[in-house]
Amino acid sequence: MMYGWLWRALPGPAWLRVVELAVLAVAVVAACFLWVFPAIAPHLPFNEITVE
């Protein structure tokens, strides 16, 4: 449903929509790696490693 909405909302012919969706996907992944993941990393339990 969301992908159909994105496809209909983007302007241009089909080949341009594919390019736009690829750029949007790269931007979302980059934003996650640059800002989201570093911001939530201290709150995840993976940093608390104890070996006995």
C-alpha positions in Angstrom: 0.0 0.0 0.0 2.8 2.5 0.9 4.9 1.5 -2.1 1.9 2.0 -4.4 1.3 5.5 -2.9 5.0 6.4 -3.5 4.8 5.1 -7.0 1.8 7.2 -7.8 3.0 10.3 -5.9 6.4 10.6 -7.8 6.3 12.6 -11.0 7.7 11.5 -14.3 7.9 8.4 -16.5 8.5 5.0 -15.1 12.3 5.1 -15.5 12.5 8.4 -13.7 10.4 7.0 -10.8 12.8 4.1 -10.5 15.7 6.5 -10.2 13.9 8.6 -7.7 12.9 5.6 -5.6 16.5 4.4 -5.6 17.8 7.8 -4.5 15.1 7.9 -1.7 16.1 4.4 -0.5 19.8 5.4 -0.4 18.9 8.6 1.5 16.9 6.7 4.1 19.7 4.1 4.6 22.3 6.8 4.9 20.1 8.7 7.5 19.7 5.6 9.5 23.4 4.9 9.6 24.5 8.5 10.2 21.9 9.6 12.8 19.4 7.0 13.9 21.6 4.0 14.7 24.2 6.0 16.6 21.5 7.8 18.6 19.9 4.6 19.8 23.0 2.5 20.2 23.7 3.5 23.9 20.2 2.4 24.8 20.4 -1.1 23.4 21.4 -4.0 25.7 24.1 -5.2 23.4 26.7 -3.0 25.1 26.3 -4.8 28.4 28.4 -7.9 27.8 29.4 -9.9 30.8 31.4 -13.1 30.6 31.9 -15.1 33.8 
